[in-house]
């Protein structure tokens, strides 16, 4: 059984969703934010952050790496082989390096930080930078779709949609990106995503 250390209202949400998509039995080991986090998680994740995964003797940190492992356990179509497997890696790394930093800058300064600590200029800059990335995604989905690799949902969709969940759920303007919005709506309303969202949003 997979043991996902974290709480659903964290990046562990992504891993819960991946486990649901993969049909893998899992348990969530509740480790939340706060002053005791580092002590509680450091034996599993030396970075002192959540989530982390135990799968038998394997211990992993980094939510998107965890998801790639979970996808690999399920195999195709969730984690395809060959060229499509390389495309899964591409979009997963794109999620981490291109989408997430911009989305988090917008999020921290829009709804995560207390109101008095938010910087509207940083929020606007994050939104503008994220919009540039979403334009790339919009063009990609317009040329193919409905999923990132074409006809089949893969762990790449889970990873990127998981990264963009906060923007989707908290009012980021997706009006200029109808293909992205339709893709996010479809991904985040899949049965596995709804099961994970129930834990996060409940």
N, C-alpha and C positions, 0 to 999 in steps of 0.2 A: 504493500500500500504506500502511496505517495504521502509524505508528511510535509505540508506547506506551512512554514513558520511565518506568521504575520497576522494581519486582520484584513477582512474584505475591503475596508475603507482605506486601502493602501495599494501599492503596486501588486500586492498579493492577489488582488482582484483578477489581474491578467492571468495568473497561474491557475486560479480556480476555474476561470473560463476555459483555459486550455485543457485542464483535466476533464472538464465536462464534455468538451468537444471530442476528446480522445477516448471517452468512455472508461477512464482509469479511476479505480477506487482511490480515494484520498481522504485525508483528515486535515483540518486546519488546526494548527497548534497556535493558540492565541498569544501573540506577542505584539503589543501595541506601542504607540509612540509615547514619549515621556522620558523623564530623567533615568529610568531604569532600563531603557531599551538596550544600551550597549552591553550591560552586564547580562541581560537576558538572552541576547542573541550571539554574543561574540564567540562562543564555542562552535557555533554553526557558520556564522559569517564574520570573519575578522574585521570587516569594514564597519561592523556595528549597525547594520541597516537591515530592514526587511524589504522583500521576502527572502527566504532561503528554503532550500528543498533538501529533504532526505529521501532517497530512493534506494532502499537496501543499504549497501556500503557506500553509495555515491552521495556526496554532499555538493550542492551547487548554490551559488548566489548569482545575482543579476536576473531580473524577472524575464527578460527576453531570451536569455540563454536557457533558463529553466524551461521556457515554453518550447524552444527548439528541441530540447531533450524529450519533453512530453510528446511533441509531435512525432519525433523519431520512433518512440515506442509504439505509436499507432500506425506508422507507415503511411503509404498512399491511401487516399488522396490528401490527407491532412499534411503529411510531409512527403512530397514526391521525391523521386530520385533524378539523377542526371541534370540536364539543363534547368529543369523546373526547380530542382533542389537548390541550385545556385541562385535562381531568382528569388526563392524564399529568403535566402541569406541576404541578398541585396536589399529587399524591402524591409527586412528586419533591422539591418544596420541603418538604413535610411530613416526608419522610425526613430532610432536612438539618436542619430547624429543630426538629422535635418529637422524632423518634426518636433521631437520632445523638448529640446531647449527653448524653442520659440513658444510652444504651447504652455510650458511651465512659467515662462516669464510673464505671459499674459495672465495665466491663472493666479499666480501669487499676488499680482497687483490688481486683480479684479475681484476674487472671492476667497482666496485662501488666507492671506494675511489679515490681521485686524484692520479695520478701515483706516485708522490713523497711521498705519505703517505702509499703506499702499502708495505707489508712485504712478500717477496717471500717465506720465510721459513714458515710463517703462512699459506700462500696459499697452499703450498705443504702439510703441516700437515692437513689442512682442507680437501684437496682432498683425502688424504690417508684414513682419518677417514670416509669420506663419502663413499668411495669405499668399506670399510668394511660393511657399512650398506646396500649398494646396492647389495652386494653379498648375504645378507640375503633375500632381496627382489627378487633377481634373482632366488634363490632356491625355494622360495614360488610360484612365477609365473610359474616356470617350472613344479611344482607338480600339478598345478591347472590351473587357468586362464580361459579366457583371462583377467579377472578382479580380483581384490583383493579377492572378495568373491566367485569367480567362474564365472558363466555364465552371471550375471547381473551387470551392472554398478551401483555403489552406491555412496553415499556422501563420503565414505571412499576414493574412487578413486579420486574424485574431491579434497578432502583435501590433500592427499599425492601428487598428481600430481601438485596441486597448489603450494605446498611447493617446489617442484622440478622444477617448471617452469623456474626459473632463471638459474639453471644449464643447463637445456635442451636448453634454448634459447641462451646461451652465451658460448657454446663450451666445456662444461665439457665432458671428454672422456668417452662415454658410450660404446665404442667398446667391452670391456670385459663383458658387460651386455646386450646381445641382446634381452633377454626377457623384461628387464626393458625398453630398448629403444623402442621396439615395443609397449609396454603398454603405455608409455608416448606419442608416436606418435599418437596412437589411441585416447587416452584421450584428448589430447590437440588439436585434429582436429575434435572433435565432434561439431555439429552445435552450441550448447550452448557455448562451449569453444571458438569457432571462433568468436561468437558475443562478448564475453568478451574480447578476444584478440584484436579485432578491436578497442575497446575503449582504451585498454592499449597501443597498438602498433601504432595506427593511428596518 
